[in-house]
Amino acid sequence: MSSTMARSLPTEIPDVDPDGAVSRKPGLVVLSSGGEVVHSVGLGKQSAIQALVRDPEWVASIRGGRLVAMTVNGSKLVLLWTDLTDGAMLTVSEAPGDTVLEFIHSVDFAYDIFEHLLSNPFDAMTVVDTDAIVRFISPIHENFFRQRHGEGYGRPVQKMIENTRLHQVVQSGKAEVGHIQRMNGSNRVVSRTPIYRGKKIVGAIGRIMFKGPEQLEKLNQEINSLESEVKFYRREAEAMRRNEYGLESIIGSSRSISDLKNDIVRIAPLDVPVLVCGESGSGKELVAQALHRISSRRNNNMIMINAAALPSTLVESELFGYSAGAFTGAHQKGHPGKFEQANGGSLFLDEIGDMPLDVQAKLLRVLQDGSVEKLGSTRSIKVDFRLISATNRNLEEMIRENDFRLDLYYRISPVVLHVPPLRDRLEDIPALADEFLRNFAERHDRPVCSLSAEVISLLQSHNWPGNVRQLKHEVERAAIFSNGGVIEAHLLQRSLHGGGLAAIPDRPIAGVAASNDLQLKDHMQKVEDVVIENAMQRLNGNKKRVAEELGISRSYLYKKLAGIGVDLN
């Protein structure tokens, strides 16, 4: 009888003891070398078991697999075959559970799996009973503790294994997985698991991963690296949660920034398109975020698009979306475009001055119709979003040169906000720098640095062509080289080496007399005065056009004109 035949025996074999009672005791059958039954007891005395051990085919089958499961008279049994010197022995017992019975019944090599689990050289096992008495130790574990085979059986586990907690796991019933345990001068990764029969604890198993110290050290390094990374991202997420990009994210109390904040508060609730103008790095995106956060659309999405990065070949699929099967490679469920994603919220078009003309035409069509039509679809979808655009370009000049559509300009600019450059609000530098240093310290779990008075003066004497973004980078670079505390001038100069304050050339400026008695800040103010006076003369005193051409706020222009004695009336 093959192993397949053994598993296909009748699901239930009724049998009784010779006295008529059904036997439930674990059994044993001993056979001679010729296959004759020499002795039997318990379940082994049942006639069904006796018939099986006399069947040569069945004997050949179980001798190969050694384990077989079957049901006899309502009892689920497990049979184990063992060859002896002068015969063989069959032990018969009730299965400890349906899972064990199913495993043995389904797997021909179940015995080999048990043998592997109990003798695996890389995964040692210790078994204790409810009194924390050792009942089994894997051979590899015995070698590790320099014990003879079976020497530890029957002894308390605390006296056998250094720093064990198996006795506590047996008492608490709580598993401990992936702990580090020190044994024989080595660190090992261990797991301790209580074993239940029903709701009752019957013992516990301790398993030890026997890996080399190099492998353990590598694992520790990977874990430490991952923990550091998780901490960093937690700090990043916490910083993002605290910063909702409202007005408080626009740092500064200068006149120009105060005016800008007041304008934002007045404009945000009106739900009209806004064009945000300003130099690169001056904070146009923060203005757009603030407009969205204090508007009636704040609970919906704000979708951001870099208009300069939109390729003409993909602009329709990105902005309008596409239906299922619209083109080869399209997602089978289709894809919503940016316009549709912004429905009910705000759409921020950054660098709109760099948008190609053909893309401008497609954008204009959406703004006029208030609807989009996906690629591959004939149905229009109504969209309702608040458009916020930003640019560092002079759009009026671009219109004159036919690089920007006049009709699109009128659509995007009912309201225009000008973000002042950092050089026009130097008094905000201390507050900006403090905020950047605080955020830097939080992100990287470092002490918060501060700036010396000399450094603040140095920062306020710079022209800042990169505006607030440049200030942030320079301050953070100085913080990297700082040991905490106060950032001194030499650290800032080190961070700016080759392209910062130290690289400003000393050359004469047309229209401004050179003087060794003036500081750089004074020279800059004189340059501004000359530029403003020239613009006023060229534009016949039209203050609005002067402010727009120079990219400054009208309030700042009035302040400068008053300083150089120009009549404001």
Secondary structure by P-SEA (a helix, b strand, c coil): ccaaaaaacccbbbbbccccccccccbbbbbcccccccccccccccaaaaaaaacaaaaaaaaaccbbbbbccccbbbbbbbbccccbbbbbbccccaaaaaaaacccaaaaaaaaaaccccbbbbbbccccccccccaaaaaaacccccccccccccccccccaaaaaaaacccccbbbbbcccbbbbbbbbbbbcccccccbbbbbbcccaaaaaaaaaaaaaaaaaaaaaaaaaaaaaaccccccccccccaaaaaaaaaaaaccccccbbbbbbcccccaaaaaaaaaaaccccccccccccccccccccccccccccccccccccccccccccccccccbbbbbcccccccaaaaaaaaaaaaacccccccccbbbbbbbbbbbbbccaaaaaaaaccccaaaaaaaccbbbbbbcccccccaaaaaaaaaaaaaaaaacccbbbbcaaaaaaaaaccccccaaaaaaaaaaaaaacccccccaaaaaaaacccccccccccccccbbbbccccaaaaaaaaaaaaaaaaaaaaccaaaaaaaaacccaaaaaaaaaaaccccc
